[in-house]
Amino acid sequence: MITINLKLFSLVRYTLGISKLKLKVKDGTTAKDVIYDIKLKNWEKLGGIPIRLAVNQSYVKDDFILHDCDEIALIPPVSGG
């Protein structure tokens, strides 16, 4: 098991009601796995929203394997003017 630190932004932050979260996940967990798990727990509000994931302040592909103590940012689409 590894521990990852999530930072939540915009709609994800609002939906979960928190800005930070620590998760214990299995070795070999990918970026896609984390996004899927977060969406699954909140499918009604987040299911259809495309969410980008950054690891240690760099965008990564869905198959990126996470490591212990990685900082993960979940970034939904941004709107505004």
C-alpha positions as CSV (number, residue, x, y, z in Angstrom):
1,M,0.0,0.0,0.0
2,I,1.1,3.6,-0.7
3,T,-0.3,6.9,0.5
4,I,-1.2,9.6,-1.9
5,N,-2.2,13.2,-1.1
6,L,-5.1,14.6,-3.1
7,K,-5.7,18.3,-3.7
8,L,-9.3,19.0,-4.9
9,F,-10.3,21.9,-7.1
10,S,-13.5,23.5,-8.4
11,L,-16.5,21.1,-8.8
12,V,-14.6,18.2,-7.2
13,R,-13.8,20.3,-4.1
14,Y,-17.4,21.5,-3.9
15,T,-19.0,18.1,-4.4
16,L,-16.8,16.4,-1.7
17,G,-16.8,19.4,0.6
18,I,-13.1,19.2,1.3
19,S,-9.9,20.6,-0.4
20,K,-7.4,17.9,0.7
21,L,-7.6,14.1,1.2
22,K,-5.1,11.4,1.9
23,L,-5.7,8.0,0.4
24,K,-4.1,4.6,0.9
25,V,-4.1,2.8,-2.4
26,K,-2.5,-0.4,-3.8
27,D,0.9,-0.5,-5.3
28,G,0.5,-0.1,-9.1
29,T,-2.5,2.2,-8.9
30,T,-2.7,4.5,-11.9
31,A,-4.0,8.0,-12.4
32,K,-7.1,6.6,-14.2
33,D,-7.8,4.4,-11.1
34,V,-7.9,7.4,-8.8
35,I,-10.2,9.4,-11.1
36,Y,-12.5,6.4,-11.5
37,D,-12.7,5.9,-7.7
38,I,-13.5,9.5,-7.0
39,K,-16.2,9.6,-9.7
40,L,-17.7,6.3,-8.6
41,K,-18.3,7.6,-5.1
42,N,-20.0,10.7,-6.4
43,W,-21.3,9.5,-9.8
44,E,-24.4,11.7,-9.8
45,K,-22.4,14.9,-9.8
46,L,-19.0,13.9,-11.2
47,G,-19.8,10.9,-13.4
48,G,-19.9,12.9,-16.7
49,I,-17.3,15.5,-15.9
50,P,-13.9,15.1,-17.5
51,I,-11.2,15.4,-14.8
52,R,-7.5,16.0,-15.5
53,L,-5.0,14.7,-13.1
54,A,-1.6,16.3,-12.2
55,V,1.0,14.5,-10.2
56,N,3.6,16.6,-8.4
57,Q,2.5,19.6,-10.4
58,S,2.8,18.0,-13.9
59,Y,-0.1,16.7,-16.0
60,V,0.2,12.9,-16.5
61,K,-1.4,10.3,-18.8
62,D,-4.1,8.0,-17.5
63,D,-1.7,5.0,-17.3
64,F,0.8,6.9,-15.0
65,I,1.6,4.7,-12.0
66,L,1.4,6.5,-8.7
67,H,4.1,6.4,-6.0
68,D,4.1,6.8,-2.2
69,C,3.7,10.4,-1.1
70,D,2.8,11.7,-4.6
71,E,0.7,14.9,-4.6
72,I,-2.3,14.5,-6.9
73,A,-4.4,17.4,-8.1
74,L,-7.8,16.6,-9.5
75,I,-8.7,19.4,-11.9
76,P,-12.2,19.5,-13.6
77,P,-12.9,21.9,-16.5
78,V,-12.7,25.5,-15.6
79,S,-15.3,28.1,-16.6
80,G,-15.7,31.8,-16.1
81,G,-15.0,35.0,-17.9
